[in-house]
Amino acid sequence: METKLLEYMESQGIDAFYVTKQANIRYTSRYMGGDAFVVISPKQSYVLTDPRCTEQAAKECPDFQVVDWRPLGSPEACLGKLTEENGWKTVAYEADVTTYKQWKLLQDHVHAELVGTQGVMEEFRSIKTPEEIHNLKVAAELASRAYELLLSDVRIGMTEKELEAKLSYYMVTLGGDTKPNFNLAISGARTSLLHGIPSNKALEYGDLVLLDFGIEYRGYTSDMTRVFVVGKATEEQKRLHRLVVKMLEAAENTIRDGVMAKDVCKAVEDVIRDTEYWEHYFSSIGHGVGLFVHEKPFLRPTSEDIIRENNVLAVEPAVFIPGWGGIHLEDDLLVTKDGCQVFSYATLDLLEVEGRA
């Protein structure tokens, strides 16, 4: 990654790049902790942190010089000192995540031309290396296995919060990082909530249950969604589920290197457009995954992103009907030259889970 960034910096006449976005800090330095900033330059790169994290940073970033910014009062003041010492004339920063306070400190302390950038490293991050692909595949496999284990724990009367806690427990104990994603476990009519927060609602017989979840593995995240029914599924639940499966299959059959993201959306729209569910269709159907759960490319009807080989995507068509519920299915997959390889192996079937109290 650093080679690509250094080549970009040389082409743009940038002497140093100040990195503040957490995922980009991890991407450029491999530092897994928090409370740190990274400065990339051709001759020497730096991790700016405080005394609580210097030991971890030194171990995880052996090619970086670790600097304690505390004596100088702020990371920006530390960057200013490094700018003066190295004679940097142009310093880039991540404008899309820089607060006004941080920008003001940069203005006050960094006596060089400041260049605001957006999406530079996100573009690099969208094409995964073999190591990244391995980590993402493992993360998806951990989530799939956790889902399979969870099904035997489902009981009428358990709450959505209990369900989510058990799911997170399985993903961590199977080998995931100890910071699970924000996992959704919602049931009944609440499944129409796109980002519904798990509540104290108890599972009831006949409930549709929607799980939107993932875990990080070595910092790389999975993101998948499955649904099941407690007891017996109704005919409408089965009918809508079959439709969403067809939508997901249409997307996965369209995805390959060089395809426009909006063309994948069109393939999905063609499946649902003339049905009774069209008005409840959510047209944003996916995104890249990596060190962050929502990355480029984005699968939206208005997207100009082009899908590329070695993108890893979360593809997630869904129908949400207020007052009734929703069916949402999501797979993680690797884009190949001629198609895709699905990582989320857990069944897409609408399982009928007995769930006896």
Buried (B, 14 or more C-beta within 10 A) or exposed (E): BBEBBBEBBEEEEBBBBBBBBBBBBBBBBBBBBEEBBBBBBEEEBBBBBEEEBBEBBBEBBEEBBBBBBBEBEBBBBBBBBBBEEBEBEBBBBBEEEBEEEBBEBBEEBBEBEBBEBEEBBBEBBBBBEEEBBBBBBBBBBBBBBBBEBBBEBBBBEBBBBBBBBBBBBBBBEBBBBEEBBEBBBBBBBBBBBEEBEBBEBBBEEBBBBBBBBBBBBBBBBBBBBBBBBBBEBEEEBBBBBEBBBBBBBBBBEBBBBEBBBBBBBEBBBEBBEEBEBEEBBEBBBBBBBBBBBEBBBBBBBEBEBBBBBBBBBBBBBBBBBEEBBBBBBBBBBBBBEEBBEBBBBBEBEBBBBEBEE
